[in-house]
């Protein structure tokens, strides 16, 4: 055999046989598929009535037949026209139903999370409002305290000024009292001097007046 004929022979073999490693196919819808020991109806059935929707591991294909491995581990041949590259409609519907149920559960879970987040947000909003109101009240109270403190400081300063003024008045009063007592003492002394002067004047007059009276001379001519 020439190299050209050998190459053509290999090309024909590889064009008629395609190998698929560990690829999954499914038994077609509404079918119970027999698995045979060879690629043809003349071979015996080694696993009977594989139900539709059963996933099969595709090993290779040859002239309208596919070599597969069943879920039971049986390796055999089935007609390629009775297998599908995609799951059958029933399985697709079941899977879609499961996915829909899961999506519904996810939506319900998301709604619960949204409700919890919304409730938490409302709680935080109320807390923030309460804190804002409390802050305003504290600011107002602080303003009042500052005003009272300022009034207290002014009152203390005024009280200090009044105490100092009162002390000055007391000092002035003591000075005036002492001056008044001195004046009273001086007035009494003046009265005493005046009385003594009057007494002395009276005595002096009593001595002087007799001396001022004319004396009678003896009339010799009488």
Secondary structure, DSSP 8 states (H G I E B T S, - for coil): --HHHHHHHHHHHHHHEEEEEEEEEEE-SS-EEEEESSSSTTS-EEEEEEETT-EEEEEEEETTEEEEE-TT--EEEEEGGGEESS--HHHHHHHHHHHHHHHHHHHHHHHHHHHHHHHHHHHHHHHHHHHHHHHHHHHHHHHHHHHHHHHHHHHHHHHHHHHHHHHHHHHHHHHHHHHHHHHHHHHHHHHHHHHHHHHHHHHHHHHHHHHHS------TT-
